[in-house]
Amino acid sequence: MKTIVIGVIGADVHAVGNKIIEYVLKKEGYNVVNIGVLSSQEDFINAAIETNADMILVSSLYGHGEMDCRGMREKCIEAGIGDIPMFVGGNIVVGKQDFDEVRDRFIKMGFNKAYPPGTPFEKTLPDIKEVLGE
């Protein structure tokens, strides 16, 4: 069974979407480690190390995800999990921005996938399965 660490990064307290993601992933047969809201990059990385996770899924709804996620891949590399797949989604930037440009910035930051606001989580499942080799 694959293990996925999920949580809401930064000073964000939006818990409903996080619970929906947990529910859907568990229903799909994944072991879910939900670190909850108000989580730091280190919280995600430490949970991934402690549970030998296969993936990290970062959520952000308050608009500061880009700032909160900057440098996360480098911290993963320093922690010895540099290859772990990382996805991010939600309202991850401030204001209305072209999402192709936003996605490119997150890919350059080391995320494997970035999803725009309002993406139904079920649409991410094929990408998760593909990245995890299922």
PyMOL commands that set and color helices and strands:
alter all, ss='L'
color gray80, all
select helices_A, chain A and resi 16-27+41-51+65-69+72-78+99-108+121-123+125-131
alter helices_A, ss='H'
color red, helices_A
select strands_A, chain A and resi 3-8+31-34+55-60+86-90+113-115
alter strands_A, ss='S'
color yellow, strands_A
deselect
rebuild
show_as cartoon
